[in-house]
Amino acid sequence: MSQRNRSQEAAPPPKMDSRAHAHNERHRINSELHSVAAQVSSGLEPDEVHEPGRAWVPSHHHDAEKAKKSAAPKSMRHWKMKEWKRRSAMRKAKAQATRLAADQA
């Protein structure tokens, strides 16, 4: 069995705290967007509404350059992707169809 989370020295932070932080961020962002939408729907021109800038969005990466590099497309895709699964499922279906056609012929 894994001993990763058994040590009391390096206990992970409580999930409740990280969940609460994420919830607060989502609530704050949705509130900002709701206020903008309410102003536009009440008759203000979209050009006149103060739209919140990128400052209100939480930063997901500490280093923007590193994030851009990691977001670059990889040469080999991971095998556990939908496209890979779909291709293998199509291959299996095609093989089964050819077997059925060979049995009936």
N, CA and C atoms as a LAMMPS dump frame, in Angstrom:
ITEM: TIMESTEP
0
ITEM: NUMBER OF ATOMS
315
ITEM: BOX BOUNDS ff ff ff
-5.0000000000000000e+02 5.0000000000000000e+02
-5.0000000000000000e+02 5.0000000000000000e+02
-5.0000000000000000e+02 5.0000000000000000e+02
ITEM: ATOMS id mol type element x y z
1 1 1 N 0.824 -1.192 0
2 1 2 C 0 0 0
3 1 3 C 0.866 1.253 0
4 2 1 N 0.36 2.301 -0.554
5 2 2 C 1.124 3.532 -0.633
6 2 3 C 1.204 4.208 0.732
7 3 1 N 2.37 4.718 1.025
8 3 2 C 2.581 5.408 2.296
9 3 3 C 2.568 6.931 2.11
10 4 1 N 2.084 7.379 0.961
11 4 2 C 2.215 8.788 0.608
12 4 3 C 1.52 9.716 1.603
13 5 1 N 0.316 9.377 2.011
14 5 2 C -0.44 10.288 2.87
15 5 3 C -0.484 9.833 4.316
16 6 1 N 0.391 8.933 4.694
17 6 2 C 0.366 8.427 6.062
18 6 3 C 1.241 9.23 7.002
19 7 1 N 2.169 9.975 6.482
20 7 2 C 3.071 10.747 7.321
21 7 3 C 2.366 11.996 7.844
22 8 1 N 2.523 12.27 9.115
23 8 2 C 1.893 13.458 9.698
24 8 3 C 2.735 14.704 9.471
25 9 1 N 4.002 14.522 9.055
26 9 2 C 4.87 15.681 8.833
27 9 3 C 4.423 16.478 7.622
28 10 1 N 4.102 15.789 6.534
29 10 2 C 3.752 16.471 5.293
30 10 3 C 2.3 16.204 4.942
31 11 1 N 1.418 16.58 5.838
32 11 2 C 0.002 16.366 5.589
33 11 3 C -0.491 17.369 4.551
34 12 1 N -1.305 16.917 3.594
35 12 2 C -1.814 17.85 2.588
36 12 3 C -2.793 18.84 3.23
37 13 1 N -2.951 20.018 2.624
38 13 2 C -3.9 20.983 3.194
39 13 3 C -5.318 20.425 3.117
40 14 1 N -6.152 20.822 4.039
41 14 2 C -7.525 20.298 4.039
42 14 3 C -8.244 20.65 2.732
43 15 1 N -9.001 19.681 2.215
44 15 2 C -9.713 19.91 0.962
45 15 3 C -10.772 20.981 1.126
46 16 1 N -11.306 21.096 2.312
47 16 2 C -12.355 22.08 2.549
48 16 3 C -11.853 23.493 2.277
49 17 1 N -10.603 23.764 2.662
50 17 2 C -10.049 25.097 2.45
51 17 3 C -9.88 25.405 0.972
52 18 1 N -9.318 24.449 0.224
53 18 2 C -9.128 24.701 -1.204
54 18 3 C -10.46 24.79 -1.926
55 19 1 N -11.429 23.999 -1.497
56 19 2 C -12.765 24.084 -2.102
57 19 3 C -13.401 25.428 -1.822
58 20 1 N -13.253 25.905 -0.588
59 20 2 C -13.844 27.194 -0.227
60 20 3 C -13.204 28.321 -1.022
61 21 1 N -11.893 28.254 -1.19
62 21 2 C -11.202 29.283 -1.969
63 21 3 C -11.676 29.275 -3.42
64 22 1 N -11.777 28.099 -4.009
65 22 2 C -12.235 27.992 -5.392
66 22 3 C -13.672 28.476 -5.525
67 23 1 N -14.497 28.147 -4.544
68 23 2 C -15.891 28.596 -4.569
69 23 3 C -15.97 30.117 -4.505
70 24 1 N -15.174 30.721 -3.631
71 24 2 C -15.174 32.178 -3.519
72 24 3 C -14.738 32.84 -4.817
73 25 1 N -13.722 32.276 -5.465
74 25 2 C -13.261 32.836 -6.742
75 25 3 C -14.345 32.743 -7.803
76 26 1 N -14.997 31.58 -7.897
77 26 2 C -16.067 31.421 -8.881
78 26 3 C -17.212 32.373 -8.6
79 27 1 N -17.544 32.529 -7.336
80 27 2 C -18.636 33.43 -6.97
81 27 3 C -18.298 34.872 -7.329
82 28 1 N -17.06 35.265 -7.055
83 28 2 C -16.646 36.638 -7.357
84 28 3 C -16.684 36.9 -8.865
85 29 1 N -16.204 35.956 -9.644
86 29 2 C -16.19 36.12 -11.099
87 29 3 C -17.617 36.174 -11.635
88 30 1 N -18.468 35.265 -11.166
89 30 2 C -19.854 35.256 -11.639
90 30 3 C -20.594 36.515 -11.231
91 31 1 N -20.288 37.053 -10.061
92 31 2 C -20.918 38.306 -9.627
93 31 3 C -20.528 39.458 -10.542
94 32 1 N -19.247 39.531 -10.893
95 32 2 C -18.782 40.577 -11.811
96 32 3 C -19.49 40.459 -13.155
97 33 1 N -19.547 39.263 -13.687
98 33 2 C -20.186 39.068 -14.979
99 33 3 C -21.675 39.355 -14.915
100 34 1 N -22.298 38.995 -13.804
101 34 2 C -23.737 39.255 -13.643
102 34 3 C -24.02 40.753 -13.599
103 35 1 N -23.168 41.502 -12.915
104 35 2 C -23.395 42.944 -12.844
105 35 3 C -23.246 43.591 -14.217
106 36 1 N -22.282 43.149 -15.008
107 36 2 C -22.111 43.675 -16.363
108 36 3 C -23.328 43.328 -17.209
109 37 1 N -23.791 42.085 -17.122
110 37 2 C -24.952 41.662 -17.904
111 37 3 C -26.198 42.437 -17.485
112 38 1 N -26.344 42.701 -16.192
113 38 2 C -27.509 43.461 -15.713
114 38 3 C -27.477 44.893 -16.226
115 39 1 N -26.316 45.498 -16.268
116 39 2 C -26.213 46.865 -16.778
117 39 3 C -26.551 46.925 -18.259
118 40 1 N -26.076 45.965 -19.015
119 40 2 C -26.358 45.952 -20.454
120 40 3 C -27.841 45.702 -20.705
121 41 1 N -28.436 44.776 -19.934
122 41 2 C -29.855 44.476 -20.151
123 41 3 C -30.767 45.581 -19.642
124 42 1 N -30.257 46.46 -18.771
125 42 2 C -31.098 47.557 -18.275
126 42 3 C -31.106 48.743 -19.226
127 43 1 N -30.314 48.673 -20.298
128 43 2 C -30.408 49.725 -21.298
129 43 3 C -29.115 50.442 -21.589
130 44 1 N -28.084 50.218 -20.811
131 44 2 C -26.81 50.869 -21.09
132 44 3 C -26.2 50.273 -22.358
133 45 1 N -25.509 51.1 -23.087
134 45 2 C -24.818 50.612 -24.272
135 45 3 C -23.636 49.75 -23.827
136 46 1 N -23.351 48.679 -24.535
137 46 2 C -22.225 47.823 -24.144
138 46 3 C -20.898 48.552 -24.136
139 47 1 N -20.769 49.598 -24.969
140 47 2 C -19.522 50.353 -24.988
141 47 3 C -19.341 51.202 -23.738
142 48 1 N -20.451 51.584 -23.098
143 48 2 C -20.398 52.461 -21.926
144 48 3 C -20.2 51.701 -20.616
145 49 1 N -20.456 50.405 -20.626
146 49 2 C -20.354 49.599 -19.405
147 49 3 C -18.886 49.362 -19.088
148 50 1 N -18.562 49.514 -17.799
149 50 2 C -17.199 49.213 -17.371
150 50 3 C -17.059 47.708 -17.279
151 51 1 N -16.348 47.148 -18.238
152 51 2 C -16.141 45.708 -18.25
153 51 3 C -14.906 45.381 -17.424
154 52 1 N -15.019 44.433 -16.51
155 52 2 C -13.849 44.106 -15.703
156 52 3 C -12.742 43.552 -16.579
157 53 1 N -11.539 43.959 -16.293
158 53 2 C -10.401 43.522 -17.089
159 53 3 C -9.863 42.198 -16.617
160 54 1 N -8.636 41.875 -17.018
161 54 2 C -8.02 40.611 -16.643
162 54 3 C -7.641 40.577 -15.157
163 55 1 N -7.712 41.709 -14.489
164 55 2 C -7.305 41.75 -13.086
165 55 3 C -8.253 40.945 -12.203
166 56 1 N -9.51 40.831 -12.587
167 56 2 C -10.456 40.119 -11.732
168 56 3 C -10.418 38.62 -11.948
169 57 1 N -9.745 38.148 -12.987
170 57 2 C -9.624 36.716 -13.23
171 57 3 C -8.452 36.186 -12.407
172 58 1 N -8.646 35.08 -11.694
173 58 2 C -7.537 34.556 -10.899
174 58 3 C -6.415 34.056 -11.798
175 59 1 N -5.2 34.239 -11.338
176 59 2 C -4.064 33.773 -12.132
177 59 3 C -3.907 32.275 -11.922
178 60 1 N -3.837 31.535 -13.01
179 60 2 C -3.725 30.091 -12.918
180 60 3 C -2.27 29.637 -12.925
181 61 1 N -1.403 30.477 -13.452
182 61 2 C -0.005 30.11 -13.553
183 61 3 C 0.837 31.228 -12.968
184 62 1 N 1.872 30.865 -12.26
185 62 2 C 2.759 31.875 -11.707
186 62 3 C 3.676 32.431 -12.787
187 63 1 N 4.123 31.588 -13.677
188 63 2 C 5.038 31.996 -14.73
189 63 3 C 4.319 31.863 -16.069
190 64 1 N 3.993 32.971 -16.702
191 64 2 C 3.219 32.947 -17.943
192 64 3 C 3.999 32.28 -19.073
193 65 1 N 5.3 32.504 -19.122
194 65 2 C 6.102 31.9 -20.192
195 65 3 C 6.123 30.38 -20.072
196 66 1 N 6.259 29.895 -18.853
197 66 2 C 6.259 28.453 -18.63
198 66 3 C 4.903 27.86 -19.006
199 67 1 N 3.83 28.578 -18.717
200 67 2 C 2.497 28.098 -19.056
201 67 3 C 2.317 28.024 -20.564
202 68 1 N 2.852 29.02 -21.283
203 68 2 C 2.736 29.004 -22.744
204 68 3 C 3.502 27.838 -23.331
205 69 1 N 4.673 27.545 -22.758
206 69 2 C 5.469 26.431 -23.266
207 69 3 C 4.777 25.1 -23
208 70 1 N 4.188 24.957 -21.827
209 70 2 C 3.543 23.692 -21.498
210 70 3 C 2.245 23.515 -22.267
211 71 1 N 1.64 24.622 -22.711
212 71 2 C 0.399 24.532 -23.47
213 71 3 C 0.656 24.242 -24.945
214 72 1 N 1.917 24.281 -25.361
215 72 2 C 2.252 24.008 -26.757
216 72 3 C 1.891 22.562 -27.085
217 73 1 N 1.448 22.305 -28.309
218 73 2 C 1.048 20.936 -28.655
219 73 3 C 2.229 19.977 -28.6
220 74 1 N 1.976 18.821 -28.067
221 74 2 C 2.995 17.797 -27.938
222 74 3 C 3.075 16.997 -29.237
223 75 1 N 4.209 16.37 -29.481
224 75 2 C 4.362 15.588 -30.706
225 75 3 C 3.557 14.285 -30.616
226 76 1 N 3.553 13.654 -29.45
227 76 2 C 2.82 12.403 -29.282
228 76 3 C 1.7 12.621 -28.286
229 77 1 N 0.484 12.325 -28.702
230 77 2 C -0.639 12.49 -27.795
231 77 3 C -0.718 11.334 -26.818
232 78 1 N -1.306 11.601 -25.698
233 78 2 C -1.469 10.561 -24.691
234 78 3 C -2.487 9.541 -25.174
235 79 1 N -2.284 8.279 -24.852
236 79 2 C -3.15 7.231 -25.371
237 79 3 C -4.542 7.277 -24.762
238 80 1 N -4.677 7.927 -23.632
239 80 2 C -5.978 7.914 -22.97
240 80 3 C -6.775 9.153 -23.359
241 81 1 N -6.915 9.359 -24.641
242 81 2 C -7.697 10.486 -25.134
243 81 3 C -8.884 9.95 -25.916
244 82 1 N -9.906 10.767 -26.06
245 82 2 C -11.123 10.314 -26.723
246 82 3 C -10.863 9.903 -28.158
247 83 1 N -9.996 10.66 -28.85
248 83 2 C -9.75 10.335 -30.252
249 83 3 C -9.131 8.945 -30.371
250 84 1 N -8.196 8.652 -29.476
251 84 2 C -7.522 7.374 -29.514
252 84 3 C -8.529 6.25 -29.251
253 85 1 N -9.369 6.463 -28.256
254 85 2 C -10.374 5.456 -27.913
255 85 3 C -11.358 5.282 -29.062
256 86 1 N -11.741 6.392 -29.683
257 86 2 C -12.704 6.322 -30.773
258 86 3 C -12.118 5.55 -31.952
259 87 1 N -10.826 5.808 -32.236
260 87 2 C -10.18 5.099 -33.345
261 87 3 C -10.134 3.606 -33.071
262 88 1 N -9.768 3.229 -31.847
263 88 2 C -9.675 1.804 -31.533
264 88 3 C -11.062 1.172 -31.56
265 89 1 N -12.073 1.892 -31.131
266 89 2 C -13.436 1.36 -31.166
267 89 3 C -13.889 1.178 -32.613
268 90 1 N -13.51 2.122 -33.483
269 90 2 C -13.877 1.999 -34.889
270 90 3 C -13.155 0.819 -35.529
271 91 1 N -11.885 0.617 -35.16
272 91 2 C -11.14 -0.532 -35.685
273 91 3 C -11.805 -1.845 -35.258
274 92 1 N -12.218 -1.92 -33.986
275 92 2 C -12.87 -3.131 -33.49
276 92 3 C -14.191 -3.371 -34.215
277 93 1 N -14.978 -2.292 -34.411
278 93 2 C -16.26 -2.43 -35.098
279 93 3 C -16.048 -2.871 -36.545
280 94 1 N -15.041 -2.315 -37.202
281 94 2 C -14.742 -2.688 -38.59
282 94 3 C -14.314 -4.147 -38.672
283 95 1 N -13.48 -4.595 -37.748
284 95 2 C -13.039 -5.985 -37.734
285 95 3 C -14.214 -6.926 -37.497
286 96 1 N -15.113 -6.546 -36.615
287 96 2 C -16.278 -7.387 -36.345
288 96 3 C -17.19 -7.449 -37.57
289 97 1 N -17.335 -6.321 -38.256
290 97 2 C -18.18 -6.308 -39.459
291 97 3 C -17.583 -7.198 -40.545
292 98 1 N -16.263 -7.169 -40.707
293 98 2 C -15.639 -8.024 -41.711
294 98 3 C -15.77 -9.496 -41.327
295 99 1 N -15.683 -9.797 -40.025
296 99 2 C -15.872 -11.185 -39.585
297 99 3 C -17.286 -11.663 -39.871
298 100 1 N -18.267 -10.814 -39.6
299 100 2 C -19.657 -11.186 -39.852
300 100 3 C -19.891 -11.386 -41.341
301 101 1 N -19.307 -10.501 -42.172
302 101 2 C -19.458 -10.627 -43.617
303 101 3 C -18.786 -11.909 -44.115
304 102 1 N -17.663 -12.282 -43.536
305 102 2 C -16.969 -13.497 -43.945
306 102 3 C -17.756 -14.73 -43.509
307 103 1 N -18.398 -14.672 -42.341
308 103 2 C -19.183 -15.818 -41.863
309 103 3 C -20.428 -16.048 -42.726
310 104 1 N -21.038 -14.983 -43.163
311 104 2 C -22.263 -15.102 -43.942
312 104 3 C -22.002 -15.425 -45.409
313 105 1 N -20.788 -15.2 -45.869
314 105 2 C -20.482 -15.448 -47.286
315 105 3 C -20.169 -16.901 -47.548
